[in-house]
Amino acid sequence: MITRMTRTFTLAAIFAFSALLWTSSASAQAASSNTSGVPQASIDKITNLLQASGFPYRTTSSPTVWVVHFTGSHLKDIKVILALGNDEDSDLVIFVTVTEKRRMPTTADFRYKLLKMNHQFDQVKVGLDRDDDLSVRTDASLRVADVTYIKNVVNQIKNASDEIYGQVEGDLQP
């Protein structure tokens, strides 16, 4: 009788302990991600990298988006956006909206010029975003990013955006 009672008690204790571990593990996972599903560790890492970079960044209303403003030779306000996502292969998107759709001509010659620029620049994409605005962007992996990488890629996006704007500025409508 004692053996049967001991076995029942032991099984009940194991079950209760397992349930407690599962519940605390689920709570820890929920606490380590924000509502966007991006792990808090990723948010902390990009914040630390931006602080170490010395860039004058600011946060936004989203906990996964940061902005760095620069003044260019052609584009007076270069707004570099850094955004975190859930994709492990390219969870960091860095981009600049160079000009809005309404200012761009819809000619084949202008689109051809943009297509040639896409080939001209290394490691960045020149294209139209989902709103058909002209943008320069790169997708990166935060997992392998360090301060030097962040500085280089932000500067590359900034410089390419400024140069591209200089090349299309004469074609743009007011």
Secondary structure, 3 states (H helix, E strand, C coil): CHHHHHHHHHHHHHHHHHHHHHHHHHHHHHHCECCCCCEHHHHHHHHHHHHHHCCCEEECCCCCEEEEEECCCCCCCEEEEEEECCCCCCCEEEEEEEECHHHCCCCHHHHHHHHHHHHHCCCCEEEECCCCCEEEEEEECHHHCCHHHHHHHHHHHHHHHHHHHHHHHHHCCC
